[in-house]
Amino acid sequence: MKKELFNKLFFLLLLIMFGGGVRAQTDLVRWNGVSDGFNPNILVSNISASNITNHGGGSLTNNGQWNQHFQTGSWPSGSLNTLRYVQFTITPDANYKIDLDQFNFEVQMDGGTADFEVRYSKDFSQGYSSFSGTINANWTAKSGSLSSVNPVLPGQTLFVRLYVYNTWNSLRIRHSWGGKTGPTITGVVSPAVTGEPTDLGITKTISNLTPHPGDNVVFTIEVQNLGPNTASGASVFDQLPPGFSYISSTPTVGSYNNGTGIWTIGNLASSTFATLQIMAQMQTAGPYTNTATVSHYGTDPVYTNNSASVEPTNVCGGCTHTIPNGSGNIAVGPGDVYCLHSGTFTGTFSLVAGGIICIADGATFTPSEAPLGGVFNGTIINRGSMIFPLYNSATYTATIENYGTFTSATIQNFAGTLTNYGAVSVTGGLSTPNSGGGEINNYGDIMANAIHFYDALVNNYNGAEFRVTNGVNVYSGFWDNRIGGEVYFNGGNVNFTGDLDNSGYWEFERISSLSSTLNNYGKMKVYNAASNISSTTYLTNDDLLEFIGVPEIQYNGPMLTNNGTITLTHSTTGNFKMNQAINQVFNNGTINVSGQFEQNAAGSLLVNNCTIECKTFFVGNGVAENNGLIWAKGTGDGFEDVKIAGEASILKNSATGHIRGANFVNSGHISGYGVFYFTGNTNANSSGSIIGDGPNSILFFDASQTGSNIFDQPGGTVTNVMRPDTMVPIDAELYNCTASPSVAGYPPTTSPFNVTLCDPLVQTFSLSPPNVAPHNPVGGQSFTVLYGTVRLFEFGNTANTTNNSTTLTIPGKGTFTANTTTGQVTFTPLSTFTIGTVLAEYRISNSRSGDPIVYPSGRAKITITIQNCTGTPRKVISNPMLRNRAKTN
């Protein structure tokens, strides 16, 4: 170490005594070598440079001393071709470094105009810096700073690449053989003070991500020495872009020169850090990307953390063209980025695929008409205000990212993607083409007068609101309203035949048709009318579904599974009717109906595992199985509160079943166990049968009983029925639903998954047998498990905003992900989750060949426990379905 230090000091002493370095900014190399101009003219010592080289096609030819230019051949039009460029390089000799200043060159086009970009880097695989501009038919001097990559140390090479695009003409670069004209790199060459290798990392933040012109912001740059050695000669290059003007700076170490953009830190010990704060004012026009790059005299083994950038989220970056204020026409081609930084544009435009229009915060983009020729297929990023219509003269496949306000009289035939973080207002109709398509991802507010959707995908996220004030026609597709999202379909008739998952809050008004797979995991309200819930509607309610002011629900669908609360209220009626043979209603929660609950179709099935409250309960046809409480609260006008009518009406009551009312009549068939409690009349026309099963008699209390007859007067067959003298009735508040939940239709069989781990390992299980198995064949048709329908939920936490998704994050514990292709569910624990239990649930569906209905399962529980297993097996799988897989190691 002492010998190495002595050698370094001796080398520096020789340099001081005898020179060897260029100490002021000067021309270092100029490409104008004698006889051809391709070769470099080295103007200082201790550096080398390569000949100009051409890459990616075209030709690079010398056009002679007298014309003083190069001819590069044809360049591509449209977007920049990253494979075609002219390259220059410069390298310091051993023991020397280069602090770069500028790259200067003089160019013209053979005709017309073109765009150019200069990219420069010491290692393009690690990224690059750049500057750009335009070229015309006149000789024009161009220059740009190279200082962001300083310094170029021994063993490193700077690569400079010149790109030209949006032209088919030739580029000419002026030079004079051996003279003073030609592409030139300027800078300083000096002895390199080498240092120990160490890893410097840099981070950068901005105090306000959404500043407006005139606002002050503070950029904070932090450099940390990640070791293992002290960094000598550490410095940061951070030149403010034109979008910000310098006010002041505060470094914790060293000094910052706003003119050069260099923060000189000096030596920085391992495991320490230094901070610089730069206050700047936002200007009207950009660019706004602010990049900081750190370096030191030694080598850095990690390049990827040497630069950090930040850009306000309300500005436009990467612009190739500026949209002018006022009128005119802009034609945005592939690779173009047209930016409106401020003011108002009122002209016309067209936008093709691969092109981008960006509207900055505070700017207004209000074209005088819809996109010209219906060409609207690229991307619009709106951070300001955007006002224009999309008529149905074409199908629009554009991508719209809205962070500001977007107002349109109408959006028709939209088959693109709208991602909204701001406010969208459509005063007319919002529609997708009849052929289908279109995607909306809403994180903000969307309001439309009417919607007309075919096969569209709509995601409404936490904190978002989607409101339609008039007619709703959703003919296909899928809507997913996440936890915290709100949807309001108020003011007009609703025809909704797409699929729907609601985990947030949803309002319907005047449903004239509902034909879909509807899964309600949140709060849903239906006002005024629900005239037709059609024969293809599968409805699952896990939380709260309210029908308010609805006189009657005709549930014609094949399956309804209620695991939460369903209420139906009306001032005079409020009837719920099952009048189709395909009806299956499975109630595992509470159904509260202000009118009559009616089942009146042969082949229909009602399974009550918890509570049904209604004014009157009527079975006119079909089978009703009661494992919970059915409470008919009566009409007060002498009509029967509970009526089982007709030979095809069957009521099966289990040992946990309670049926309560005032009046009762039975001309059907009642069997089973449980309790019947009536305070009114058991009608003399009760000619049906009531037969208790086995040793557990039916307990039948009739407050108006006369004699020993089960009914007021003889009628029907009565077997194994006991009539207690007194009975305390069960009401909904006291009733504890003990029957196991069940699911309507033909769901797959699902098993709980339980595993105990001794280490926080990634855990995977498969949604295939024996964990998940399709339903047994029905009608000779087999079932297939649909991996794409799997959804995950946190057990016991309905407020988790990632519930009902394929990526479930449980705070403090880890993340579950479901692969919808392979059917694998993976839990990845957090590194901090080393002991404890994580609980989740999954639901999955299957379908039958030739049957369009998708049959979802109930929720199956996932339990993963991490514990201290010292002296015990390292892994124990306790899923009963997986015993043959249990292993220890």
C-alpha positions, 0 to 999 in steps of 0.5 A: 500500500505504501509503495502504491501511494508513493508511486501515485504521488511521484507520478503527480509530481512529475506531471506538475514539473513537466506538464502533460495535461491540457488545463483549459477547455479546448478543441480535442479532436476534429474529424477533417483529416487530410485527404478524406476527412474520415480520419480524426485530427488529434489536436492535443496529446494523451488521447486517441479517436477513431475514424467516422464509421457508418452503421445500419445501412446507407452510405458514407462517402466523401464528396471532396475537399471543395464541397466540404461535406459528407454524403451519408445516403438515404435515411429512414423517414418516420420514427428514429431507426436506432440501428442507423447512425454515424459514430465518433469515438474518443479515448484517453490514454493510460493515466489520463482522463477527459472532462468533456465539454461539447460536440460541435458540427455543421450540417445541411440537408440536400433538400427539405428539413429533417430531425436529428438526435445525438446520443452519447455514452461510455456504455450504451448497454447502461443507457445514454444521454442525448440532445436533438434538433432540426436540420434544413437546407442551409448550412447550420452549426449545431452543438450540444453538451457532453458533460453529463458523462464526465469524466472519461477515465482511463480504459473508458471510451466515449461513443457519439452517435448521430441519427437523422430521421423524417427525411429521405434526403442526404445529410451533409456534414461540413469539413475541410481537409486539415483546416478548421472545419469539421465535427469537433469534441471540446473538453479538458485532458488532465492526469487521472488521479486513480482511486480505489474501486467502490460503488456509488449510488445516487437517488433524486426526488422532486418536492412537487410532482405537479408544479405549474409554471412559476412554481418553485420546486426543490430537487434533492440528490443523495449520493451514498457510498455503498462500499467497500472503499473510500471514493476519491474525487467524487462529483455529480453532474446535474445541469438543470434542463431548460424547463427550470431556472436556477434559484439556489443550492444547498450541499451538505458537502462540497460545492455546486456550480450552477454554470457547469452543473457540477457538484464537487463532493471530494472524498466520501467514506464507505457507508456515508452519504452526501446530499444536495438540494437545488431550488428551481422555478418551473418555466413555461416550456420544457424539457423537464427531465432532470438527471443527475450522474455520479462518478469518482476517480476509481472504478465503479463495479455497478453502473446501473445506480450511477444516474437518477432522473425525475420528471414532474408528472404533469408535463410532457417529455421526449418531445420531437415537435412542439404544437403551436398555439392557434390553428393549423394542422398537425399530422402525427406519424410513427415515432413522433411526439407532438407536445403542447406545453402551454396555450391553446391549439384550435386547429386540426390533427391526425394521429397514426399508430406509434405517434404521440400527442402530449398536452401539458398541465395548463395547456388546452387542446381543442381541435376544431373537428374530430381527427381528420379522415378518422385517423386516430390510432396513436396515443394521447397523453393529456395533463391539461384540458382536451375538448374534441368529439369522436364521431362514428364515421370511423373506428378509433383504436387510440390509447388515451391517458387522461390526467387532466380534463377531457370533455367531448360531445360524443365518443362513438365507435371507440375500440381503443384504451381509455385510462383516466386519472382525471375527469372525463365528461361526455355530454352525449353518448359513449359507445364502442363499435358493434363489432366489439372492443374497447377498454376503460380503466378509470382511476378518476371520474367519468360522467356520460349522458349514455353508454352503448357498449359491446364486448368492452372491458371496464375496470373502475378502481379504488376512489374512482367514480363512473356515472351515467345520467341517462340510458345504459346499454351494455350488451356484452363484455365485463365490468369490474368495480373494485373496492372503493370504486363507485358506479351510478347508472341513474336517470334512464333505463338499464339494459345490462347483459354483460358480466359484472363483478362489484366489490365497491358501490353500485347503483342501478335505476330502472333495470329493464333487462339484466342478463349476465353473470353478476357477482356482488361482493360489495354494496349494490342498490337497485331503485324503482324497477327490476322488471326482468332478471332474465333466464341467463342471469347467474347472481351471487351476493356476498355483501349487500344487495338492495332493491328499493321501491321495486314492486316486484322481482321476477327472478328468471335466472338459473341460479342465485346464491346469497351469502350476504343480505338481499332486501326488497322493499316497496310501499305496498308490495315488494314481491320476490318471485321464482316462477321458472323451472330452472330457478335455483335459489340458495340462501346462506345469508339474509333475504328480507322481502316486504311483500311475498316470497313466491316459488311457483314453478315445477322443477324449481329449487329453494334452499334456505340455510339461514334467514328469509323474512317476508310478509307471506311465504308461498310455495305453489310448485317446486321444492323448498328445503329449509335449514334455517329460519323462514319468517312470514310476518303476515298481512293482517288481513286474514290471508295465509302467511305461509302457504304450501299449495298443490300436489307438486309443492314440497317443503323439506324442513331439517332439524335446524329449520324453523318456520314461523308465521301467523296463519298457515295452510298446506295442501302440498307435502311437508316432511323432515324435522324442525320447528313450526310456530304459528299464532293465527289459524291453521286453515281447515283446507289444509289437506296436504301431508305433514310427515316427520322423519325418523325418531325426531318428530316435527314440533308444530305449535298452533296457538289456536289449536282445538282438540288433538288435531294438528289443524283446526279441523281434520284434513291431510295426513299427519305423522310423527308430529308433536304439538307442544302446549307452549313454545318460545318463537325464534326471531331473526335477531336471535337465530344463529345460522348453523347450516353449512353454506351451499352453492346453486348450480353445478360448481366445482369441488374445492378443498381448503389448503393448509400448510405449515412452514418452518421458514418464510418460503415461497409456497405454491399449490395447484387448482387441479385435483385433488384441490379442485375437481370439476363437477360430475357430468350432468346429462352426459356432459362433462365439466371443465375447471376454468383457471381464468375465473380464479379470484382471491380474497383476504379472509375476514377483511372485506376492506382489502382493495386487492380482494376479488383479483388474481393478485392479492396483497395482504399487508405485513405478510405477503402476496398471493398470485394466481396464474390463470393459464397454469392454475397455480396459486403462489404465495410470496412472503415478505422478508419481515414475515417470519412467524405467524399465519396468513389467511386467504380464500379462493373461488373458481368456476367450471363450465359444462360442454354446450352450456354457456353458464359459468358455475362458480364455487363457494370460497375455499380457505387457504391457511399458511402458517410459519412457525419456529420448528426447531427440532420438528420437521421442516415442512408439514402439509396438513391438507387432507387432500394432500396426505400422499404428498406430505413430506419432511426434510 
